[in-house]
Amino acid sequence: MTALRAPFTTLALRRAVFCVVGVVSAAAILSVPAIVPALAVLILWATGAMSDQPTPTVAPVFLVLFPLTIALLVVLAAPIGRAMGAVHRSLADRLLDVHVDAPSPRPSKRISVLVSDGPGWRAVGYGMLKVPLAIPQGYGAFCYVFGLVNLSYPVWWPLFRNHPPGTRLGPVWALTPFGTIGTRTFAGTFLIAAAGLAMLLVAPWLMRAGTTLDLAVMRQLLGPRRLAERVRELQVTRARAIDDAAAMMRRLERDLHDGAQIRLATVAMNLGMATEKLGVDGPPPDLQQARELLALAHRGAKDALADLRDLVRGIHPPVLDNGLGDALATLATSSAIPVAVNVELPERPAPAIETIAYFCASELLANAAKHSRAGRIWLGVVRSGERLTVTVRDDGVGGANPDGPGLSGLSGRIAVVDGRMRVHSPAGGPTRVEIQLPTHV
């Protein structure tokens, strides 16, 4: 059933459009070599060499203009390649849902930089490889388009081939990968339709093979180099780590200043006032008021301890000392929505990864309780090799925005340790958020 549905899916149609654009692009690239002789003819015509009475300056002018024009084409090749690469990356993103990062920007517009532009020349190389890559794409697009056309023959035949008996008409031809098929009868159209159905069933796999090869070459030639990409990722994650550390320090300072510090100052003030009420020697002048001040100081000390305990728990939850499984089970009991927890950890990850996974789960559960209107939440943690996967899904209304402040901030935080987050939350639900972390920093 999957093979029968494959030609009629949205993905098959998008792949067909991508393949057709690839064939058109390859045809345009094949026409580039014709520019040089055409350019030579144009220069000769402009300088009068092709007229009946050429001027004596034709040869020197041609010898100057032609190399200059070729040099101009060489200089413009890299910028044109960059523009072409941007178009193909955009098509892959829009049609195939495959995002290829842009290479590093060109540092300068000087001619020396244009000629030595590595990403631009790699894009030119991609354009040259586009010609052989377009062969399976064109074959798949041909089978897809003409498969649909051939499949329609029995439908329109009675509408247009309804001539009186005895009328002899020429055959109607149909294109197939192995040549043409002609028929003069309605029965013959079913043979064409069978060929069209076979072409349709084969087309998605041909287009898939062609687009897979194209995307592999695109990632290598149109994206950033692996080392440059890694350096850029490290620069971004370092900036995020510095920002997160600064934000945490500001939060700790604010919580200490606005919470525990004020409470402890109040305790000290109440104890000082109680000491005054008790007096230095002799009977206490105001014992009842001293007792009230001591009670206030005692309550303030307990509140300060609670604030400090919450502050410490925000830095490193003590429940993580018993492992991530127990910590998540404890976290699930405090959720307003019932949470089913499944933890499969044959070995404990690094403590820093456990802390990140715990806070990610806590944030996602809080978001689900606040926005999802769900009746049930499922929380799973699975370790596979050197990867730790945290999955939170619910049966709520969906519509979670990965670019919103909550999820985007969470994505930035886990990127510090090379973590990745995927969000699937269509309107109407359900919502599934998957976070992948390394097991060691």
C-alpha positions as CSV (number, residue, x, y, z in Angstrom):
1,M,0.0,0.0,0.0
2,T,2.9,2.4,0.7
3,A,4.2,1.9,-2.8
4,L,0.8,2.6,-4.3
5,R,0.4,5.8,-2.2
6,A,4.0,7.1,-2.7
7,P,3.3,8.8,-6.1
8,F,0.3,10.7,-4.8
9,T,1.9,12.2,-1.7
10,T,2.8,15.9,-1.3
11,L,6.5,14.8,-0.9
12,A,6.4,13.1,-4.3
13,L,5.0,16.3,-5.9
14,R,7.7,18.5,-4.2
15,R,10.4,16.1,-5.3
16,A,9.1,16.3,-8.9
17,V,9.2,20.1,-8.8
18,F,12.8,20.0,-7.4
19,C,13.9,17.5,-10.1
20,V,12.3,19.6,-12.9
21,V,14.1,22.7,-11.6
22,G,17.3,20.6,-11.5
23,V,17.0,19.6,-15.1
24,V,16.3,23.2,-16.2
25,S,19.3,24.3,-14.2
26,A,21.5,21.7,-15.8
27,A,20.3,22.7,-19.2
28,A,21.2,26.4,-18.4
29,I,24.7,25.3,-17.2
30,L,25.2,23.3,-20.4
31,S,24.6,26.4,-22.4
32,V,27.4,28.3,-20.7
33,P,30.2,26.9,-22.9
34,A,28.4,28.4,-25.9
35,I,28.9,31.8,-24.4
36,V,32.6,32.0,-25.3
37,P,32.3,31.5,-29.1
38,A,29.2,33.6,-29.2
39,L,31.1,36.3,-27.4
40,A,33.9,36.1,-29.9
41,V,31.5,36.4,-32.8
42,L,29.8,39.4,-31.1
43,I,33.2,41.2,-30.6
44,L,34.2,40.5,-34.1
45,W,30.9,41.9,-35.4
46,A,31.1,44.9,-33.2
47,T,34.7,45.7,-34.3
48,G,33.9,45.3,-38.0
49,A,35.9,42.1,-38.7
50,M,32.9,40.4,-40.2
51,S,32.1,43.3,-42.5
52,D,33.2,43.5,-46.1
53,Q,35.8,46.2,-45.3
54,P,37.3,45.6,-41.9
55,T,39.3,48.3,-40.3
56,P,43.0,47.8,-39.7
57,T,42.5,48.0,-35.9
58,V,40.2,44.9,-35.7
59,A,42.9,42.4,-34.7
60,P,44.4,44.6,-31.8
61,V,40.9,45.4,-30.5
62,F,39.9,41.8,-30.6
63,L,43.1,40.6,-28.9
64,V,42.4,43.1,-26.1
65,L,38.6,42.8,-25.7
66,F,38.4,39.0,-25.8
67,P,40.9,38.3,-23.0
68,L,39.3,41.1,-20.9
69,T,35.9,39.6,-21.4
70,I,37.1,36.1,-20.4
71,A,38.8,37.6,-17.3
72,L,35.6,39.3,-16.4
73,L,33.7,36.0,-16.6
74,V,36.3,34.4,-14.4
75,V,35.9,37.2,-11.8
76,L,32.1,37.0,-11.9
77,A,32.1,33.1,-11.7
78,A,32.4,32.9,-7.9
79,P,29.7,35.5,-7.1
80,I,27.3,33.9,-9.7
81,G,28.1,30.5,-8.1
82,R,27.2,31.9,-4.7
83,A,23.9,33.2,-5.9
84,M,23.1,29.9,-7.7
85,G,24.0,28.0,-4.5
86,A,21.7,30.2,-2.4
87,V,18.8,29.5,-4.9
88,H,19.4,25.7,-4.6
89,R,19.7,25.8,-0.8
90,S,16.4,27.7,-0.7
91,L,14.7,25.1,-3.0
92,A,16.0,22.2,-0.9
93,D,14.7,24.0,2.2
94,R,11.2,24.8,0.8
95,L,10.6,21.7,-1.3
96,L,12.4,18.9,0.6
97,D,12.5,20.3,4.1
98,V,16.3,19.9,4.2
99,H,18.2,22.9,5.6
100,V,21.8,23.4,4.4
101,D,23.6,26.2,6.2
102,A,25.1,29.0,4.1
103,P,28.9,29.2,3.9
104,S,30.9,31.9,5.4
105,P,30.2,35.3,3.8
106,R,32.7,36.8,1.4
107,P,35.1,39.0,3.4
108,S,35.6,41.6,0.7
109,K,34.6,42.7,-2.8
110,R,38.2,43.1,-4.0
111,I,39.0,41.3,-7.2
112,S,41.7,39.2,-5.5
113,V,39.1,38.0,-3.0
114,L,36.6,37.3,-5.7
115,V,39.0,35.1,-7.6
116,S,40.1,33.2,-4.4
117,D,36.6,32.8,-3.0
118,G,36.6,29.2,-1.9
119,P,32.8,28.9,-1.2
120,G,32.0,30.6,-4.5
121,W,34.2,28.2,-6.5
122,R,32.8,25.2,-4.7
123,A,29.3,26.5,-5.8
124,V,30.7,26.6,-9.3
125,G,31.8,23.0,-8.9
126,Y,28.3,22.1,-7.7
127,G,26.9,23.7,-10.8
128,M,29.2,21.6,-13.0
129,L,28.2,18.4,-11.1
130,K,24.5,19.4,-11.5
131,V,24.6,18.1,-15.1
132,P,25.3,14.4,-14.2
133,L,23.1,14.8,-11.1
134,A,20.2,15.9,-13.3
135,I,20.2,12.6,-15.2
136,P,18.4,10.5,-12.5
137,Q,16.3,13.5,-11.5
138,G,15.2,14.1,-15.1
139,Y,14.5,10.4,-15.5
140,G,12.4,10.3,-12.4
141,A,10.5,13.5,-13.3
142,F,9.9,12.1,-16.8
143,C,8.4,8.9,-15.3
144,Y,6.3,10.9,-12.9
145,V,4.9,13.4,-15.4
146,F,4.3,11.1,-18.3
147,G,3.2,8.3,-16.0
148,L,0.3,10.5,-15.0
149,V,-0.3,11.4,-18.7
150,N,-0.3,7.8,-19.8
151,L,-2.5,6.7,-17.0
152,S,-5.2,9.1,-18.3
153,Y,-5.4,7.6,-21.8
154,P,-8.5,5.4,-21.1
155,V,-10.3,8.4,-19.6
156,W,-10.1,10.8,-22.5
157,W,-10.0,8.3,-25.3
158,P,-13.8,7.9,-25.6
159,L,-14.2,11.7,-25.6
160,F,-12.0,12.4,-28.6
161,R,-11.8,9.1,-30.6
162,N,-15.5,8.6,-31.1
163,H,-15.5,8.7,-35.0
164,P,-17.9,6.6,-37.1
165,P,-17.1,2.9,-37.8
166,G,-14.8,2.4,-40.7
167,T,-12.9,5.6,-40.1
168,R,-9.2,4.9,-40.1
169,L,-7.2,7.2,-37.9
170,G,-3.5,7.3,-37.2
171,P,-2.2,5.9,-33.9
172,V,-2.0,7.9,-30.8
173,W,1.5,7.7,-29.3
174,A,2.6,7.6,-25.7
175,L,6.1,8.2,-24.3
176,T,7.7,5.6,-22.1
177,P,11.3,5.1,-20.9
178,F,11.8,2.4,-23.5
179,G,10.4,4.3,-26.4
180,T,6.9,5.1,-27.8
181,I,3.8,3.1,-27.7
182,G,1.0,3.7,-30.3
183,T,-2.5,2.5,-30.3
184,R,-5.6,2.9,-32.6
185,T,-8.0,1.1,-30.3
186,F,-9.6,1.7,-26.9
187,A,-8.2,-1.6,-25.6
188,G,-4.7,-0.4,-26.4
189,T,-5.1,2.5,-24.1
190,F,-5.1,0.1,-21.1
191,L,-1.7,-1.1,-22.2
192,I,-0.5,2.5,-22.1
193,A,-2.2,3.0,-18.8
194,A,-0.4,-0.1,-17.4
195,A,2.9,1.4,-18.6
196,G,1.9,4.7,-17.0
197,L,1.2,3.0,-13.7
198,A,4.5,1.2,-13.7
199,M,6.2,4.5,-14.4
200,L,4.4,6.2,-11.6
201,L,5.3,3.4,-9.1
202,V,9.0,3.7,-10.1
203,A,9.2,7.5,-10.3
204,P,9.2,8.2,-6.5
205,W,12.2,6.0,-6.0
206,L,14.1,7.4,-8.9
207,M,13.4,11.0,-7.7
208,R,14.4,10.0,-4.2
209,A,17.7,8.6,-5.4
210,G,18.4,11.7,-7.5
211,T,17.5,14.1,-4.7
212,T,19.5,12.2,-2.2
213,L,22.6,12.4,-4.3
214,D,22.0,16.0,-5.0
215,L,21.6,16.8,-1.3
216,A,24.7,15.0,-0.4
217,V,26.7,17.0,-2.9
218,M,24.9,20.2,-1.8
219,R,26.0,19.7,1.8
220,Q,29.6,19.2,0.8
221,L,29.9,22.0,-1.7
222,L,27.2,24.6,-0.9
223,G,27.4,24.4,2.9
224,P,30.2,25.6,5.2
225,R,33.3,23.5,5.5
226,R,33.3,21.1,8.4
227,L,36.1,22.8,10.3
228,A,34.6,26.3,9.6
229,E,31.2,25.1,10.7
230,R,32.6,23.6,13.8
231,V,34.5,26.7,14.7
232,R,31.3,28.8,14.1
233,E,29.3,26.4,16.3
234,L,31.9,26.6,19.0
235,Q,31.9,30.4,18.8
236,V,28.1,30.5,19.2
237,T,28.0,28.0,22.0
238,R,30.8,29.8,23.8
239,A,28.9,33.0,23.6
240,R,25.7,31.3,24.9
241,A,27.6,29.7,27.7
242,I,29.0,33.1,28.7
243,D,25.6,34.7,28.5
244,D,24.0,31.8,30.5
245,A,26.7,32.0,33.2
246,A,26.3,35.8,33.4
247,A,22.5,35.4,33.6
248,M,22.8,32.8,36.4
249,M,25.2,35.0,38.3
250,R,22.7,37.9,38.0
251,R,19.9,35.7,39.1
252,L,21.8,34.3,42.1
253,E,22.8,37.9,43.1
254,R,19.2,39.1,42.8
255,D,17.8,36.1,44.7
256,L,20.3,36.5,47.5
257,H,19.8,40.3,47.7
258,D,16.0,40.3,47.5
259,G,15.5,37.1,49.5
260,A,17.9,35.6,52.0
261,Q,19.9,38.7,52.6
262,I,16.9,40.8,53.5
263,R,15.5,38.1,55.7
264,L,18.8,37.7,57.5
265,A,19.1,41.4,58.0
266,T,15.6,41.4,59.5
267,V,16.6,38.6,61.8
268,A,19.7,40.5,63.0
269,M,17.6,43.6,63.6
270,N,14.9,41.7,65.5
271,L,17.6,40.0,67.6
272,G,19.2,43.4,68.4
273,M,15.8,44.8,69.4
274,A,15.1,41.8,71.5
275,T,18.4,42.2,73.3
276,E,17.5,45.8,74.1
277,K,14.1,44.7,75.4
278,L,15.8,42.1,77.7
279,G,18.2,44.7,79.1
280,V,21.8,44.3,80.0
281,D,21.4,43.3,83.7
282,G,18.6,43.1,86.2
283,P,15.0,42.0,85.4
284,P,13.9,42.4,81.7
285,P,11.9,45.6,81.2
286,D,9.6,44.2,78.5
287,L,9.7,40.4,78.4
288,Q,6.6,39.9,76.3
289,Q,7.8,42.2,73.5
290,A,11.2,40.5,73.6
291,R,9.5,37.1,73.1
292,E,7.6,38.5,70.1
293,L,10.8,39.8,68.6
294,L,12.6,36.5,69.1
295,A,9.6,34.7,67.5
296,L,9.9,37.0,64.5
297,A,13.6,36.4,64.3
298,H,13.1,32.6,64.5
299,R,10.5,32.7,61.7
300,G,12.7,34.9,59.6
301,A,15.6,32.5,60.0
302,K,13.5,29.6,58.8
303,D,12.3,31.6,55.8
304,A,15.9,32.5,55.0
305,L,16.8,28.8,55.2
306,A,13.9,27.9,52.8
307,D,15.1,30.6,50.4
308,L,18.7,29.3,50.5
309,R,17.4,25.7,50.1
310,D,15.4,26.7,47.0
311,L,18.4,28.6,45.6
312,V,20.7,25.6,46.1
313,R,18.1,23.3,44.5
314,G,18.0,25.6,41.5
315,I,21.8,25.2,41.1
316,H,21.9,21.4,41.6
317,P,18.9,19.4,42.8
318,P,19.9,17.1,45.6
319,V,17.5,14.5,44.3
320,L,19.9,14.0,41.4
321,D,22.4,12.4,43.8
322,N,20.3,9.2,43.5
323,G,20.3,9.2,39.7
324,L,18.3,10.8,36.9
325,G,15.5,8.2,37.1
326,D,14.6,8.9,40.7
327,A,14.9,12.6,40.1
328,L,12.5,12.5,37.2
329,A,10.0,10.3,39.1
330,T,10.1,12.9,42.0
331,L,9.6,15.7,39.4
332,A,6.6,13.9,37.9
333,T,4.8,13.7,41.2
334,S,4.8,17.5,41.5
335,S,3.2,18.0,38.1
336,A,-0.4,19.3,37.8
337,I,-1.0,16.9,34.9
338,P,-0.5,13.1,35.3
339,V,2.9,12.1,34.0
340,A,4.0,8.6,32.9
341,V,7.8,8.2,33.3
342,N,9.9,5.7,31.5
343,V,13.7,5.8,32.1
344,E,16.1,3.3,30.4
345,L,19.6,4.1,31.6
346,P,21.9,1.1,31.8
347,E,24.7,3.5,32.8
348,R,24.6,6.9,34.3
349,P,25.7,9.8,32.1
350,A,28.0,12.6,33.3
351,P,26.7,14.7,36.2
352,A,26.5,17.8,34.1
353,I,24.5,16.0,31.5
354,E,22.1,14.7,34.2
355,T,21.6,18.2,35.5
356,I,20.9,19.5,32.0
357,A,18.5,16.7,31.2
358,Y,16.7,17.2,34.5
359,F,16.2,20.9,34.0
360,C,15.1,20.3,30.4
361,A,12.4,17.9,31.6
362,S,11.4,20.3,34.3
363,E,11.0,23.2,31.8
364,L,9.1,21.0,29.3
365,L,6.7,19.7,32.0
366,A,6.1,23.2,33.2
367,N,5.4,24.4,29.6
368,A,3.0,21.5,29.0
369,A,1.1,22.2,32.3
370,K,0.8,25.9,31.4
371,H,-0.1,25.9,27.7
372,S,-1.0,22.4,26.4
373,R,-4.4,21.8,28.1
374,A,-3.4,18.1,28.0
375,G,-4.9,15.3,30.1
376,R,-1.8,13.2,30.0
377,I,2.0,13.6,29.6
378,W,4.6,11.0,28.8
379,L,8.2,11.5,29.8
380,G,10.9,9.2,28.5
381,V,14.7,9.1,28.9
382,V,16.7,6.5,26.8
383,R,20.4,6.1,26.5
384,S,21.6,4.7,23.2
385,G,25.4,4.4,22.9
386,E,26.9,7.9,23.5
387,R,23.5,9.7,23.1
388,L,20.9,10.5,25.7
389,T,17.4,11.2,24.4
390,V,14.8,13.0,26.5
391,T,11.3,12.9,25.1
392,V,8.2,14.7,26.4
393,R,4.9,14.3,24.6
394,D,1.3,15.2,25.5
395,D,-2.2,14.9,24.1
396,G,-2.9,18.6,24.3
397,V,-3.9,21.2,21.7
398,G,-0.4,21.5,20.1
399,G,0.8,24.7,18.4
400,A,4.1,24.9,20.3
401,N,6.5,27.4,18.6
402,P,10.1,26.2,18.5
403,D,11.2,29.8,17.9
404,G,9.3,31.1,20.9
405,P,11.2,32.5,23.9
406,G,10.8,29.3,26.0
407,L,11.8,26.6,23.5
408,S,14.4,28.7,21.7
409,G,16.1,29.5,25.0
410,L,16.1,25.8,25.9
411,S,17.6,25.0,22.5
412,G,20.3,27.5,23.0
413,R,21.1,26.1,26.4
414,I,21.5,22.5,25.2
415,A,23.5,23.6,22.2
416,V,26.3,24.5,24.7
417,V,27.0,20.8,25.0
418,D,26.2,20.0,21.3
419,G,22.6,19.0,22.1
420,R,19.8,19.1,19.6
421,M,16.1,19.6,20.0
422,R,13.3,18.6,17.6
423,V,9.7,19.9,18.1
424,H,6.6,18.4,16.4
425,S,3.5,20.2,17.5
426,P,0.9,20.7,14.8
427,A,-2.2,22.7,15.5
428,G,-4.7,20.4,17.3
429,G,-1.9,18.3,18.8
430,P,-0.3,16.2,19.9
431,T,3.0,17.8,20.9
432,R,6.3,15.9,20.9
433,V,9.6,17.4,22.0
434,E,12.8,15.4,21.6
435,I,16.1,16.5,23.1
436,Q,19.3,14.7,22.3
437,L,22.4,15.1,24.5
438,P,25.8,13.5,24.6
439,T,26.4,11.3,27.6
440,H,29.6,13.1,28.4
441,V,30.7,16.7,28.1
